Amino acid sequence: MTILAIIYILVFVIFALVAYAIMQIKLFGMKVKDFWTFIEANQMLDKLYKFARQYENMSPQEQLIYLAEAERIFKAFDNVPDSLWEEEYDKYKTVLSKYKDIKMIRWAGENK
């Protein structure tokens, strides 16, 4: 009986913590879906950051993939307040710079 009571208490605490986290996200002026998308985009930002630093010359297919993923990241980061991702700004800036370089190269190639 005491084990069952402990399980109920733990389940209640877990639900209370989840509800508190959701309330904090909403009080911050965001949607939970936007916050979750931001978390996923933050993980992808790390991957694109490494990719941008390692590869100078990408194939056209790699460029398209990079551009598509970078655009998804930019959209996700636009939906959350800047204060949430201040520490990731350098990575964001590097990915954005590589994104602009690829866009310029592709634009120049199309206009030839």
Secondary structure, DSSP 8 states (H G I E B T S, - for coil): -HHHHHHHHHHHHHHHHHHHHHHHHHHTT--HHHHHHHHHHHHHHHHHHHHHHH-SS--HHHHHHHHHHHHHHHHHHHTS-GGGSGGGHHHHHHHHHHHHHHHHHHHHHHT-
